[in-house]
């Protein structure tokens, strides 16, 4: 299928998302709770401000390189599906299916569930009775006790609410996520401004490897956390079937969004070091709260909690669109039950795909804690990132005549940076978290029998 055909093959979806909203979709899908939580954990293993700032900067450069790479693929195939579409076009439908299968089973839906659990944990700050520690259901099973807390029910309800908003229209869901993205960007900018104006701590850039027995290993582990914070930048491409002038707007949105994210993340972390000495940051989970409490002892922590609530809820508001479009694209290709490719006659949304993906993600909130959920997400996501980055090289060889409205800036260096750095993180994650990584591989492998049972003729 050439680029022109791809631009028209949106299976009846309405193209209503403009450049500004698409850029907000890139940013909104990334900004969740990680930026408020991870730096203190990084400081525990790597108490070096220069290395921590370097990790966030390197993560940003990887993300920008990935955005530039994904932009060429998105301009070539501007239809719903994202990585699912690109992997299918580059390597065949099996590889696209395995991405979509693992994404719908846990990688994308689990990411949404993890963010929802984080939202519920912060929501309970104002409503302690809805805490994730308040158990409301306990069922003994042969392999252990299955428990559901009030907080998990809040998490599930938040996903279903966002699913309902997106069910009744792309414009409604997109306008809502854009508004929340603007609010949370302003909230993070407020932390930066407060720190730069007040500066209670004089930032000292100590020697890079001071006190570290294994700087390289510490840096690699920190990069896993950073990569989790950047995950989701590519999700705007999943909604390419609903973006206006996708050959132009999707590449621009990916480039603008990834650059702005990098600047914002590095600025926020610099603000943390202006607010707190690194010794006080070590092992602190809610680092943003502690930083704001140091900057504004009266009400600072409460403002951060509100910011996290808006940020996590907004992140999932942005994620519902791409999450459901993977299922929609797979169903349209005959690799998922056909009903999931249905378009609502009135709302012009893939309503069945929205119901199925949001329902499953809501159920996943009942299966584990925030950390348990996201550890299974990172490794499989990195594997497919690397495969997606390599797709640009394969398609340049196998389909040189396919129109490319945008060609990756800096090719082949830019995609090579993305692929090599991602593969390095794959190895680091496998070494540091072997059990979770193997579980991620097993999840991908479960798609093999499903694919060979459902694959259309000729695949």
Secondary structure, DSSP 8 states (H G I E B T S, - for coil): --HHHHHH-STT----B-HHHHHHHHHHHH-SSHHHHHHHHHHHH---HHHHHHHHHHHHHHHHHHHHHHHHHHHHS-STTTHHHHHHHHH-HHHHHHHHHHIIIIIHHHHHHHHHHHHHHHHTTT-GGG-TT-EEEEEEETTEEEEEEHHHHHHHHHHHHHHHHHHT-HHHHHHHHHHHHHHHHHHHHHHHHHHHHH--S------TTTT-S-HHHHHHHHHHHHHHHHTTGGGGGGGGGGBTTHHHHHHHHHHHHHHHHHHHHHHHHHHHHHHS-HHHHTT-SSHHHHHHHHH-TTTHHHHHHHHHHHHHHHHHHHHHHHHHHHHHHHHHTTSS-GGGG---TTT-S-HHHHHHHHHHHHHHTTS--HHHHHHHHHHHHHHHHHHHHHHHHHHHHH-TTS--SS--TTTTHHHHHHHHHHHHHHHHHHHH-HHHHHHHHHHHHTHHHHHHHH--TT-
